[in-house]
Amino acid sequence: MELFPDMQWGWLNGWLLLSVFFLVFGVLLASFSRDIVTKLYDISGWRRYQLVVSLLGKLPSLVAFVLIIGTPLKIGQGVLLVGVALCVAGSAVMSAALLSYNRTPPGQMVTRGLYRVSRNPQWLGMAAMLLGTCVAIGSWSAVMLWLASAVGYHFRILGEETACLTQYGTEYGDYQKRVPRYVFF
């Protein structure tokens, strides 16, 4: 791992891992109804500061994407295997979470599948995938950008939970008491 790896545009860069992830994500979303996709991206009920911090949190993600796209994968090094394993696991977690989300009837809380162990398995899967990509290119700076973007996504999650409390009331409050936000805490 290097703090600032050399950026070189090429075919064997981190964009390969990102493209597989976004291809899977895109195919899943394309198979969902428009109502499900709209519900997935609904930001009504969020507080203003949650919107602002969530948007600001996307900036480090965008910089990380540029770094990932322009940095070669560490072929033949252990970090590549660790990174690919994290990417595969993250994609699987996010896909399973999205499928549970899609199977839940409109107007009902999503509490099936991975939502029994985490209130936010989609975000955990996406975070694991992005972290894996940062590791696969061997970049500490990309990992630090990932960490900064994770803080922004945390505020997005808080916004989603605020909206769920408004929509589902005590049922969601009970769910919050039973199921941790991020698996262990």
N, CA and C atoms as an extended XYZ file, in Angstrom:
555
Properties=species:S:1:pos:R:3:atomname:S:1:resname:S:1:resid:I:1 pbc="F F F"
N         0.860       -1.180        0.000 N   MET     1
C         0.000        0.000        0.000 CA  MET     1
C         0.902        1.237        0.000 C   MET     1
N         0.487        2.228       -0.774 N   GLU     2
C         1.221        3.480       -0.881 CA  GLU     2
C         0.285        4.634       -0.540 C   GLU     2
N         0.868        5.719       -0.052 N   LEU     3
C         0.044        6.880        0.227 CA  LEU     3
C        -0.482        7.474       -1.073 C   LEU     3
N         0.396        7.696       -2.027 N   PHE     4
C         0.014        8.252       -3.322 CA  PHE     4
C         0.553        7.375       -4.447 C   PHE     4
N        -0.197        6.376       -4.878 N   PRO     5
C         0.280        5.538       -5.982 CA  PRO     5
C         0.303        6.326       -7.293 C   PRO     5
N         1.126        5.886       -8.218 N   ASP     6
C         1.198        6.541       -9.523 CA  ASP     6
C        -0.090        6.297      -10.290 C   ASP     6
N        -0.656        7.371      -10.802 N   MET     7
C        -1.857        7.252      -11.629 CA  MET     7
C        -1.427        7.046      -13.080 C   MET     7
N        -2.002        6.052      -13.704 N   GLN     8
C        -1.742        5.742      -15.113 CA  GLN     8
C        -3.045        5.220      -15.690 C   GLN     8
N        -3.516        5.835      -16.748 N   TRP     9
C        -4.754        5.379      -17.363 CA  TRP     9
C        -4.471        4.068      -18.082 C   TRP     9
N        -5.281        3.056      -17.812 N   GLY    10
C        -5.081        1.774      -18.461 CA  GLY    10
C        -6.259        0.840      -18.266 C   GLY    10
N        -6.152       -0.305      -18.904 N   TRP    11
C        -7.224       -1.298      -18.857 CA  TRP    11
C        -7.295       -2.060      -17.550 C   TRP    11
N        -6.190       -2.167      -16.836 N   LEU    12
C        -6.166       -2.935      -15.591 CA  LEU    12
C        -6.161       -2.007      -14.374 C   LEU    12
N        -7.053       -1.048      -14.388 N   ASN    13
C        -7.176       -0.086      -13.285 CA  ASN    13
C        -8.381       -0.427      -12.407 C   ASN    13
N        -8.502        0.327      -11.342 N   GLY    14
C        -9.597        0.123      -10.401 CA  GLY    14
C       -10.979        0.271      -11.003 C   GLY    14
N       -11.085        0.932      -12.146 N   TRP    15
C       -12.387        1.098      -12.787 CA  TRP    15
C       -13.027       -0.251      -13.107 C   TRP    15
N       -12.206       -1.298      -13.296 N   LEU    16
C       -12.767       -2.629      -13.575 CA  LEU    16
C       -13.670       -3.096      -12.429 C   LEU    16
N       -13.184       -2.938      -11.210 N   LEU    17
C       -13.981       -3.361      -10.054 CA  LEU    17
C       -15.216       -2.469       -9.879 C   LEU    17
N       -15.041       -1.167      -10.086 N   LEU    18
C       -16.197       -0.267       -9.989 CA  LEU    18
C       -17.251       -0.604      -11.036 C   LEU    18
N       -16.811       -0.914      -12.247 N   SER    19
C       -17.777       -1.176      -13.322 CA  SER    19
C       -18.568       -2.454      -13.062 C   SER    19
N       -17.931       -3.475      -12.509 N   VAL    20
C       -18.667       -4.702      -12.179 CA  VAL    20
C       -19.735       -4.400      -11.134 C   VAL    20
N       -19.345       -3.649      -10.117 N   PHE    21
C       -20.293       -3.293       -9.071 CA  PHE    21
C       -21.475       -2.504       -9.643 C   PHE    21
N       -21.184       -1.464      -10.424 N   PHE    22
C       -22.264       -0.631      -10.953 CA  PHE    22
C       -23.093       -1.356      -12.002 C   PHE    22
N       -22.509       -2.320      -12.680 N   LEU    23
C       -23.284       -3.134      -13.614 CA  LEU    23
C       -24.311       -3.970      -12.846 C   LEU    23
N       -23.875       -4.626      -11.784 N   VAL    24
C       -24.788       -5.424      -10.953 CA  VAL    24
C       -25.869       -4.519      -10.362 C   VAL    24
N       -25.457       -3.376       -9.812 N   PHE    25
C       -26.394       -2.424       -9.211 CA  PHE    25
C       -27.399       -1.939      -10.254 C   PHE    25
N       -26.915       -1.581      -11.434 N   GLY    26
C       -27.789       -1.091      -12.501 CA  GLY    26
C       -28.782       -2.130      -12.979 C   GLY    26
N       -28.331       -3.373      -13.139 N   VAL    27
C       -29.229       -4.448      -13.578 CA  VAL    27
C       -30.318       -4.676      -12.533 C   VAL    27
N       -29.932       -4.676      -11.260 N   LEU    28
C       -30.936       -4.852      -10.209 CA  LEU    28
C       -31.957       -3.722      -10.235 C   LEU    28
N       -31.486       -2.480      -10.272 N   LEU    29
C       -32.425       -1.359      -10.266 CA  LEU    29
C       -33.304       -1.356      -11.508 C   LEU    29
N       -32.761       -1.740      -12.650 N   ALA    30
C       -33.560       -1.787      -13.885 CA  ALA    30
C       -34.663       -2.834      -13.795 C   ALA    30
N       -34.462       -3.859      -12.971 N   SER    31
C       -35.468       -4.907      -12.839 CA  SER    31
C       -36.557       -4.550      -11.822 C   SER    31
N       -36.342       -3.490      -11.033 N   PHE    32
C       -37.309       -3.083      -10.017 CA  PHE    32
C       -38.351       -2.150      -10.628 C   PHE    32
N       -39.507       -2.089       -9.996 N   SER    33
C       -40.540       -1.156      -10.450 CA  SER    33
C       -40.095        0.283      -10.166 C   SER    33
N       -40.689        1.203      -10.885 N   ARG    34
C       -40.356        2.620      -10.698 CA  ARG    34
C       -40.684        3.064       -9.268 C   ARG    34
N       -41.760        2.536       -8.687 N   ASP    35
C       -42.132        2.900       -7.317 CA  ASP    35
C       -41.055        2.499       -6.314 C   ASP    35
N       -40.486        1.323       -6.497 N   ILE    36
C       -39.432        0.841       -5.591 CA  ILE    36
C       -38.195        1.728       -5.717 C   ILE    36
N       -37.805        2.049       -6.942 N   VAL    37
C       -36.623        2.887       -7.149 CA  VAL    37
C       -36.861        4.286       -6.572 C   VAL    37
N       -38.052        4.831       -6.760 N   THR    38
C       -38.387        6.143       -6.200 CA  THR    38
C       -38.307        6.101       -4.680 C   THR    38
N       -38.849        5.052       -4.069 N   LYS    39
C       -38.806        4.898       -2.618 CA  LYS    39
C       -37.363        4.781       -2.126 C   LYS    39
N       -36.544        4.106       -2.898 N   LEU    40
C       -35.145        3.900       -2.533 CA  LEU    40
C       -34.379        5.219       -2.436 C   LEU    40
N       -34.738        6.177       -3.280 N   TYR    41
C       -34.028        7.459       -3.317 CA  TYR    41
C       -34.823        8.610       -2.718 C   TYR    41
N       -35.881        8.314       -1.977 N   ASP    42
C       -36.724        9.347       -1.377 CA  ASP    42
C       -35.974       10.057       -0.250 C   ASP    42
N       -35.915       11.377       -0.312 N   ILE    43
C       -35.254       12.155        0.734 CA  ILE    43
C       -36.241       13.055        1.482 C   ILE    43
N       -37.542       12.855        1.245 N   SER    44
C       -38.522       13.646        1.992 CA  SER    44
C       -38.454       13.218        3.461 C   SER    44
N       -38.627       14.148        4.331 N   GLY    45
C       -38.560       13.859        5.761 CA  GLY    45
C       -37.171       14.035        6.352 C   GLY    45
N       -36.193       14.321        5.519 N   TRP    46
C       -34.846       14.548        6.025 CA  TRP    46
C       -34.754       15.950        6.607 C   TRP    46
N       -33.869       16.120        7.570 N   ARG    47
C       -33.576       17.449        8.091 CA  ARG    47
C       -32.584       18.129        7.156 C   ARG    47
N       -32.592       19.443        7.160 N   ARG    48
C       -31.747       20.206        6.244 CA  ARG    48
C       -30.258       19.867        6.412 C   ARG    48
N       -29.780       19.797        7.671 N   TYR    49
C       -28.363       19.518        7.890 CA  TYR    49
C       -27.992       18.122        7.366 C   TYR    49
N       -28.925       17.174        7.433 N   GLN    50
C       -28.645       15.838        6.919 CA  GLN    50
C       -28.464       15.867        5.405 C   GLN    50
N       -29.276       16.659        4.744 N   LEU    51
C       -29.140       16.820        3.288 CA  LEU    51
C       -27.793       17.445        2.937 C   LEU    51
N       -27.435       18.515        3.645 N   VAL    52
C       -26.200       19.238        3.343 CA  VAL    52
C       -24.983       18.354        3.599 C   VAL    52
N       -24.918       17.713        4.763 N   VAL    53
C       -23.764       16.878        5.094 CA  VAL    53
C       -23.693       15.665        4.161 C   VAL    53
N       -24.838       15.117        3.805 N   SER    54
C       -24.862       13.992        2.869 CA  SER    54
C       -24.289       14.404        1.517 C   SER    54
N       -24.688       15.574        1.034 N   LEU    55
C       -24.161       16.065       -0.240 CA  LEU    55
C       -22.665       16.352       -0.153 C   LEU    55
N       -22.237       16.967        0.942 N   LEU    56
C       -20.811       17.238        1.120 CA  LEU    56
C       -20.006       15.942        1.202 C   LEU    56
N       -20.614       14.907        1.757 N   GLY    57
C       -19.941       13.610        1.869 CA  GLY    57
C       -19.709       12.944        0.529 C   GLY    57
N       -20.418       13.396       -0.492 N   LYS    58
C       -20.218       12.820       -1.829 CA  LYS    58
C       -18.948       13.336       -2.495 C   LYS    58
N       -18.455       14.483       -2.062 N   LEU    59
C       -17.237       15.037       -2.658 CA  LEU    59
C       -16.029       14.105       -2.509 C   LEU    59
N       -15.745       13.605       -1.293 N   PRO    60
C       -14.608       12.674       -1.207 CA  PRO    60
C       -14.836       11.399       -2.025 C   PRO    60
N       -16.094       10.981       -2.159 N   SER    61
C       -16.389        9.806       -2.993 CA  SER    61
C       -16.019       10.067       -4.444 C   SER    61
N       -16.361       11.244       -4.935 N   LEU    62
C       -16.046       11.585       -6.319 CA  LEU    62
C       -14.541       11.639       -6.545 C   LEU    62
N       -13.809       12.230       -5.598 N   VAL    63
C       -12.350       12.277       -5.714 CA  VAL    63
C       -11.782       10.855       -5.655 C   VAL    63
N       -12.332       10.024       -4.771 N   ALA    64
C       -11.880        8.628       -4.687 CA  ALA    64
C       -12.144        7.900       -5.998 C   ALA    64
N       -13.294        8.145       -6.622 N   PHE    65
C       -13.589        7.507       -7.913 CA  PHE    65
C       -12.562        7.885       -8.964 C   PHE    65
N       -12.180        9.161       -9.010 N   VAL    66
C       -11.168        9.604       -9.981 CA  VAL    66
C        -9.845        8.890       -9.707 C   VAL    66
N        -9.471        8.814       -8.438 N   LEU    67
C        -8.232        8.135       -8.059 CA  LEU    67
C        -8.292        6.654       -8.423 C   LEU    67
N        -9.415        6.020       -8.150 N   ILE    68
C        -9.578        4.599       -8.458 CA  ILE    68
C        -9.521        4.349       -9.956 C   ILE    68
N       -10.214        5.172      -10.724 N   ILE    69
C       -10.255        4.995      -12.174 CA  ILE    69
C        -8.864        5.147      -12.785 C   ILE    69
N        -8.070        6.061      -12.235 N   GLY    70
C        -6.759        6.333      -12.808 CA  GLY    70
C        -5.602        5.573      -12.204 C   GLY    70
N        -5.873        4.647      -11.306 N   THR    71
C        -4.786        3.919      -10.641 CA  THR    71
C        -4.847        2.431      -10.992 C   THR    71
N        -3.698        1.871      -11.414 N   PRO    72
C        -3.670        0.445      -11.755 CA  PRO    72
C        -3.933       -0.452      -10.541 C   PRO    72
N        -4.578       -1.578      -10.799 N   LEU    73
C        -4.744       -2.607       -9.777 CA  LEU    73
C        -3.369       -3.160       -9.420 C   LEU    73
N        -3.189       -3.602       -8.206 N   LYS    74
C        -1.909       -4.145       -7.756 CA  LYS    74
C        -1.824       -5.637       -8.115 C   LYS    74
N        -1.671       -5.893       -9.416 N   ILE    75
C        -1.593       -7.268       -9.928 CA  ILE    75
C        -0.403       -7.979       -9.291 C   ILE    75
N        -0.638       -9.199       -8.819 N   GLY    76
C         0.421      -10.005       -8.230 CA  GLY    76
C         0.729       -9.674       -6.781 C   GLY    76
N        -0.048       -8.803       -6.163 N   GLN    77
C         0.180       -8.452       -4.767 CA  GLN    77
C        -1.019       -8.888       -3.929 C   GLN    77
N        -0.760       -9.142       -2.661 N   GLY    78
C        -1.802       -9.610       -1.753 CA  GLY    78
C        -2.953       -8.639       -1.593 C   GLY    78
N        -2.667       -7.331       -1.708 N   VAL    79
C        -3.749       -6.348       -1.533 CA  VAL    79
C        -4.814       -6.519       -2.608 C   VAL    79
N        -4.434       -7.008       -3.781 N   LEU    80
C        -5.426       -7.222       -4.842 CA  LEU    80
C        -6.422       -8.295       -4.410 C   LEU    80
N        -5.921       -9.393       -3.857 N   LEU    81
C        -6.817      -10.472       -3.412 CA  LEU    81
C        -7.742      -10.006       -2.295 C   LEU    81
N        -7.189       -9.267       -1.337 N   VAL    82
C        -8.007       -8.748       -0.236 CA  VAL    82
C        -9.058       -7.785       -0.790 C   VAL    82
N        -8.636       -6.904       -1.680 N   GLY    83
C        -9.549       -5.931       -2.262 CA  GLY    83
C       -10.657       -6.581       -3.071 C   GLY    83
N       -10.308       -7.564       -3.902 N   VAL    84
C       -11.321       -8.244       -4.707 CA  VAL    84
C       -12.296       -9.003       -3.807 C   VAL    84
N       -11.782       -9.623       -2.741 N   ALA    85
C       -12.662      -10.340       -1.806 CA  ALA    85
C       -13.653       -9.375       -1.155 C   ALA    85
N       -13.175       -8.196       -0.748 N   LEU    86
C       -14.075       -7.192       -0.172 CA  LEU    86
C       -15.103       -6.715       -1.200 C   LEU    86
N       -14.661       -6.538       -2.439 N   CYS    87
C       -15.587       -6.104       -3.499 CA  CYS    87
C       -16.674       -7.137       -3.748 C   CYS    87
N       -16.280       -8.396       -3.822 N   VAL    88
C       -17.253       -9.459       -4.077 CA  VAL    88
C       -18.230       -9.565       -2.903 C   VAL    88
N       -17.687       -9.552       -1.678 N   ALA    89
C       -18.551       -9.627       -0.498 CA  ALA    89
C       -19.489       -8.428       -0.438 C   ALA    89
N       -18.967       -7.230       -0.681 N   GLY    90
C       -19.798       -6.028       -0.648 CA  GLY    90
C       -20.884       -6.056       -1.699 C   GLY    90
N       -20.549       -6.494       -2.902 N   SER    91
C       -21.556       -6.587       -3.968 CA  SER    91
C       -22.631       -7.605       -3.617 C   SER    91
N       -22.230       -8.719       -3.024 N   ALA    92
C       -23.199       -9.748       -2.633 CA  ALA    92
C       -24.136       -9.234       -1.541 C   ALA    92
N       -23.569       -8.547       -0.552 N   VAL    93
C       -24.383       -7.998        0.543 CA  VAL    93
C       -25.366       -6.965        0.004 C   VAL    93
N       -24.865       -6.042       -0.822 N   MET    94
C       -25.750       -5.023       -1.358 CA  MET    94
C       -26.837       -5.640       -2.243 C   MET    94
N       -26.486       -6.614       -3.058 N   SER    95
C       -27.477       -7.264       -3.928 CA  SER    95
C       -28.548       -7.970       -3.110 C   SER    95
N       -28.130       -8.717       -2.092 N   ALA    96
C       -29.101       -9.418       -1.244 CA  ALA    96
C       -30.020       -8.421       -0.537 C   ALA    96
N       -29.447       -7.308       -0.067 N   ALA    97
C       -30.252       -6.289        0.615 CA  ALA    97
C       -31.245       -5.650       -0.347 C   ALA    97
N       -30.794       -5.334       -1.558 N   LEU    98
C       -31.700       -4.739       -2.540 CA  LEU    98
C       -32.822       -5.694       -2.927 C   LEU    98
N       -32.515       -6.981       -3.035 N   LEU    99
C       -33.562       -7.954       -3.373 CA  LEU    99
C       -34.595       -8.052       -2.254 C   LEU    99
N       -34.152       -8.005       -0.994 N   SER   100
C       -35.100       -7.987        0.132 CA  SER   100
C       -35.940       -6.725        0.090 C   SER   100
N       -35.317       -5.617       -0.209 N   TYR   101
C       -36.019       -4.336       -0.312 CA  TYR   101
C       -37.089       -4.414       -1.398 C   TYR   101
N       -36.742       -4.992       -2.509 N   ASN   102
C       -37.668       -5.098       -3.640 CA  ASN   102
C       -38.847       -6.036       -3.336 C   ASN   102
N       -38.600       -7.065       -2.548 N   ARG   103
C       -39.656       -8.050       -2.246 CA  ARG   103
C       -40.641       -7.570       -1.180 C   ARG   103
N       -40.296       -6.497       -0.490 N   THR   104
C       -41.175       -6.008        0.562 CA  THR   104
C       -42.300       -5.180       -0.051 C   THR   104
N       -43.551       -5.502        0.286 N   PRO   105
C       -44.681       -4.752       -0.286 CA  PRO   105
C       -44.598       -3.259        0.048 C   PRO   105
N       -45.079       -2.411       -0.862 N   PRO   106
C       -45.074       -0.962       -0.613 CA  PRO   106
C       -45.801       -0.633        0.684 C   PRO   106
N       -45.268        0.332        1.409 N   GLY   107
C       -45.887        0.754        2.660 CA  GLY   107
C       -45.463       -0.054        3.872 C   GLY   107
N       -44.700       -1.125        3.661 N   GLN   108
C       -44.226       -1.940        4.782 CA  GLN   108
C       -42.743       -1.701        5.010 C   GLN   108
N       -42.325       -1.852        6.257 N   MET   109
C       -40.901       -1.735        6.584 CA  MET   109
C       -40.153       -2.946        6.025 C   MET   109
N       -38.915       -2.733        5.658 N   VAL   110
C       -38.069       -3.829        5.179 CA  VAL   110
C       -37.351       -4.410        6.388 C   VAL   110
N       -37.706       -5.639        6.743 N   THR   111
C       -37.096       -6.285        7.915 CA  THR   111
C       -36.663       -7.717        7.613 C   THR   111
N       -36.688       -8.096        6.351 N   ARG   112
C       -36.319       -9.456        5.952 CA  ARG   112
C       -34.836       -9.551        5.623 C   ARG   112
N       -34.360      -10.784        5.526 N   GLY   113
C       -32.999      -11.035        5.068 CA  GLY   113
C       -31.957      -10.335        5.931 C   GLY   113
N       -31.023       -9.652        5.285 N   LEU   114
C       -29.946       -8.977        6.001 CA  LEU   114
C       -30.438       -7.828        6.870 C   LEU   114
N       -31.665       -7.373        6.625 N   TYR   115
C       -32.236       -6.312        7.460 CA  TYR   115
C       -32.556       -6.824        8.866 C   TYR   115
N       -32.376       -8.096        9.107 N   ARG   116
C       -32.547       -8.652       10.458 CA  ARG   116
C       -31.289       -8.472       11.300 C   ARG   116
N       -30.142       -8.240       10.628 N   VAL   117
C       -28.882       -8.077       11.366 CA  VAL   117
C       -28.320       -6.665       11.259 C   VAL   117
N       -28.827       -5.878       10.320 N   SER   118
C       -28.398       -4.489       10.151 CA  SER   118
C       -29.547       -3.689        9.564 C   SER   118
N       -29.711       -2.466       10.059 N   ARG   119
C       -30.741       -1.597        9.480 CA  ARG   119
C       -30.286       -1.011        8.148 C   ARG   119
N       -29.021       -1.175        7.806 N   ASN   120
C       -28.479       -0.545        6.603 CA  ASN   120
C       -27.548       -1.469        5.819 C   ASN   120
N       -28.001       -2.657        5.461 N   PRO   121
C       -27.097       -3.573        4.758 CA  PRO   121
C       -26.696       -3.094        3.360 C   PRO   121
N       -27.548       -2.308        2.698 N   GLN   122
C       -27.162       -1.784        1.379 CA  GLN   122
C       -25.915       -0.912        1.502 C   GLN   122
N       -25.925       -0.033        2.476 N   TRP   123
C       -24.792        0.869        2.659 CA  TRP   123
C       -23.559        0.117        3.119 C   TRP   123
N       -23.736       -0.899        3.947 N   LEU   124
C       -22.581       -1.691        4.372 CA  LEU   124
C       -21.958       -2.412        3.176 C   LEU   124
N       -22.796       -2.951        2.305 N   GLY   125
C       -22.287       -3.618        1.111 CA  GLY   125
C       -21.548       -2.655        0.199 C   GLY   125
N       -22.128       -1.486       -0.009 N   MET   126
C       -21.480       -0.505       -0.875 CA  MET   126
C       -20.170       -0.026       -0.256 C   MET   126
N       -20.149        0.168        1.049 N   ALA   127
C       -18.924        0.608        1.725 CA  ALA   127
C       -17.836       -0.454        1.609 C   ALA   127
N       -18.204       -1.724        1.773 N   ALA   128
C       -17.213       -2.802        1.642 CA  ALA   128
C       -16.665       -2.871        0.222 C   ALA   128
N       -17.537       -2.692       -0.760 N   MET   129
C       -17.100       -2.728       -2.153 CA  MET   129
C       -16.125       -1.592       -2.441 C   MET   129
N       -16.471       -0.395       -2.012 N   LEU   130
C       -15.599        0.752       -2.286 CA  LEU   130
C       -14.277        0.627       -1.529 C   LEU   130
N       -14.328        0.177       -0.289 N   LEU   131
C       -13.089       -0.049        0.465 CA  LEU   131
C       -12.229       -1.099       -0.237 C   LEU   131
N       -12.857       -2.166       -0.700 N   GLY   132
C       -12.113       -3.200       -1.417 CA  GLY   132
C       -11.426       -2.667       -2.660 C   GLY   132
N       -12.097       -1.774       -3.363 N   THR   133
C       -11.501       -1.180       -4.557 CA  THR   133
C       -10.302       -0.309       -4.181 C   THR   133
N       -10.428        0.442       -3.085 N   CYS   134
C        -9.306        1.266       -2.612 CA  CYS   134
C        -8.113        0.399       -2.220 C   CYS   134
N        -8.379       -0.725       -1.597 N   VAL   135
C        -7.313       -1.650       -1.212 CA  VAL   135
C        -6.697       -2.301       -2.456 C   VAL   135
N        -7.519       -2.669       -3.429 N   ALA   136
C        -7.032       -3.344       -4.635 CA  ALA   136
C        -6.088       -2.479       -5.458 C   ALA   136
N        -6.224       -1.154       -5.340 N   ILE   137
C        -5.280       -0.274       -6.041 CA  ILE   137
C        -4.108        0.095       -5.130 C   ILE   137
N        -4.150       -0.356       -3.880 N   GLY   138
C        -3.044       -0.139       -2.951 CA  GLY   138
C        -2.832        1.305       -2.555 C   GLY   138
N        -3.908        2.034       -2.315 N   SER   139
C        -3.804        3.473       -2.063 CA  SER   139
C        -4.354        3.860       -0.692 C   SER   139
N        -3.454        4.336        0.179 N   TRP   140
C        -3.893        4.839        1.473 CA  TRP   140
C        -4.702        6.117        1.316 C   TRP   140
N        -4.358        6.947        0.335 N   SER   141
C        -5.126        8.175        0.135 CA  SER   141
C        -6.564        7.847       -0.283 C   SER   141
N        -6.738        6.811       -1.106 N   ALA   142
C        -8.089        6.396       -1.480 CA  ALA   142
C        -8.847        5.868       -0.262 C   ALA   142
N        -8.158        5.148        0.609 N   VAL   143
C        -8.795        4.641        1.832 CA  VAL   143
C        -9.227        5.809        2.723 C   VAL   143
N        -8.390        6.839        2.827 N   MET   144
C        -8.762        8.010        3.636 CA  MET   144
C        -9.958        8.744        3.019 C   MET   144
N       -10.001        8.839        1.699 N   LEU   145
C       -11.159        9.447        1.035 CA  LEU   145
C       -12.407        8.605        1.280 C   LEU   145
N       -12.248        7.279        1.256 N   TRP   146
C       -13.363        6.383        1.554 CA  TRP   146
C       -13.887        6.653        2.966 C   TRP   146
N       -12.978        6.809        3.906 N   LEU   147
C       -13.377        7.065        5.287 CA  LEU   147
C       -14.145        8.386        5.402 C   LEU   147
N       -13.661        9.424        4.714 N   ALA   148
C       -14.362       10.713        4.730 CA  ALA   148
C       -15.748       10.587        4.107 C   ALA   148
N       -15.864        9.830        3.035 N   SER   149
C       -17.183        9.671        2.410 CA  SER   149
C       -18.102        8.833        3.295 C   SER   149
N       -17.544        7.901        4.061 N   ALA   150
C       -18.363        7.092        4.974 CA  ALA   150
C       -19.026        7.976        6.024 C   ALA   150
N       -18.335        9.029        6.462 N   VAL   151
C       -18.935        9.966        7.413 CA  VAL   151
C       -20.148       10.647        6.775 C   VAL   151
N       -20.004       11.073        5.527 N   GLY   152
C       -21.134       11.683        4.821 CA  GLY   152
C       -22.291       10.717        4.655 C   GLY   152
N       -21.979        9.463        4.329 N   TYR   153
C       -23.039        8.466        4.176 CA  TYR   153
C       -23.726        8.182        5.508 C   TYR   153
N       -22.995        8.304        6.606 N   HIS   154
C       -23.615        8.123        7.917 CA  HIS   154
C       -24.747        9.141        8.094 C   HIS   154
N       -24.517       10.392        7.671 N   PHE   155
C       -25.563       11.397        7.790 CA  PHE   155
C       -26.726       11.099        6.843 C   PHE   155
N       -26.426       10.493        5.711 N   ARG   156
C       -27.507       10.064        4.811 CA  ARG   156
C       -28.360        9.000        5.514 C   ARG   156
N       -27.702        8.080        6.178 N   ILE   157
C       -28.404        7.028        6.909 CA  ILE   157
C       -29.257        7.633        8.020 C   ILE   157
N       -28.714        8.626        8.735 N   LEU   158
C       -29.506        9.288        9.771 CA  LEU   158
C       -30.756        9.933        9.174 C   LEU   158
N       -30.622       10.517        7.981 N   GLY   159
C       -31.777       11.092        7.294 CA  GLY   159
C       -32.808       10.038        6.956 C   GLY   159
N       -32.340        8.903        6.466 N   GLU   160
C       -33.267        7.816        6.135 CA  GLU   160
C       -33.982        7.313        7.380 C   GLU   160
N       -33.250        7.213        8.488 N   GLU   161
C       -33.870        6.733        9.714 CA  GLU   161
C       -34.866        7.743       10.273 C   GLU   161
N       -34.580        9.032       10.134 N   THR   162
C       -35.537       10.068       10.547 CA  THR   162
C       -36.828        9.924        9.747 C   THR   162
N       -36.688        9.735        8.438 N   ALA   163
C       -37.868        9.581        7.578 CA  ALA   163
C       -38.638        8.299        7.938 C   ALA   163
N       -37.927        7.226        8.249 N   CYS   164
C       -38.598        5.969        8.624 CA  CYS   164
C       -39.353        6.121        9.943 C   CYS   164
N       -38.775        6.844       10.900 N   LEU   165
C       -39.481        7.091       12.160 CA  LEU   165
C       -40.762        7.871       11.923 C   LEU   165
N       -40.696        8.854       11.025 N   THR   166
C       -41.885        9.640       10.703 CA  THR   166
C       -42.940        8.764       10.032 C   THR   166
N       -42.494        7.920        9.105 N   GLN   167
C       -43.434        7.111        8.332 CA  GLN   167
C       -44.008        5.945        9.130 C   GLN   167
N       -43.164        5.248        9.895 N   TYR   168
C       -43.602        4.007       10.550 CA  TYR   168
C       -43.809        4.136       12.059 C   TYR   168
N       -43.379        5.245       12.660 N   GLY   169
C       -43.619        5.500       14.078 CA  GLY   169
C       -42.975        4.491       15.011 C   GLY   169
N       -43.769        4.042       15.999 N   THR   170
C       -43.221        3.162       17.037 CA  THR   170
C       -42.756        1.822       16.478 C   THR   170
N       -43.349        1.389       15.378 N   GLU   171
C       -42.906        0.132       14.762 CA  GLU   171
C       -41.427        0.235       14.367 C   GLU   171
N       -41.040        1.374       13.802 N   TYR   172
C       -39.632        1.561       13.431 CA  TYR   172
C       -38.772        1.772       14.676 C   TYR   172
N       -39.300        2.470       15.665 N   GLY   173
C       -38.567        2.649       16.916 CA  GLY   173
C       -38.252        1.318       17.573 C   GLY   173
N       -39.208        0.401       17.575 N   ASP   174
C       -38.971       -0.945       18.113 CA  ASP   174
C       -37.920       -1.688       17.289 C   ASP   174
N       -37.992       -1.527       15.972 N   TYR   175
C       -37.008       -2.143       15.070 CA  TYR   175
C       -35.602       -1.604       15.369 C   TYR   175
N       -35.501       -0.295       15.637 N   GLN   176
C       -34.212        0.298       15.976 CA  GLN   176
C       -33.645       -0.293       17.262 C   GLN   176
N       -34.508       -0.610       18.201 N   LYS   177
C       -34.051       -1.192       19.468 CA  LYS   177
C       -33.570       -2.632       19.282 C   LYS   177
N       -34.169       -3.345       18.333 N   ARG   178
C       -33.839       -4.755       18.100 CA  ARG   178
C       -32.627       -4.953       17.193 C   ARG   178
N       -32.490       -4.102       16.178 N   VAL   179
C       -31.502       -4.338       15.131 CA  VAL   179
C       -30.502       -3.181       15.099 C   VAL   179
N       -29.202       -3.484       15.180 N   PRO   180
C       -28.209       -2.406       15.159 CA  PRO   180
C       -28.114       -1.736       13.789 C   PRO   180
N       -27.631       -0.510       13.795 N   ARG   181
C       -27.491        0.257       12.552 CA  ARG   181
C       -26.445       -0.378       11.640 C   ARG   181
N       -25.295       -0.738       12.219 N   TYR   182
C       -24.177       -1.264       11.423 CA  TYR   182
C       -23.712       -2.617       11.927 C   TYR   182
N       -24.566       -3.562       12.021 N   VAL   183
C       -24.313       -4.930       12.452 CA  VAL   183
C       -23.939       -5.020       13.927 C   VAL   183
N       -22.771       -4.494       14.317 N   PHE   184
C       -22.304       -4.686       15.700 CA  PHE   184
C       -22.600       -3.518       16.618 C   PHE   184
N       -22.917       -2.352       16.068 N   PHE   185
C       -23.188       -1.188       16.918 CA  PHE   185
C       -24.192       -0.294       16.261 C   PHE   185
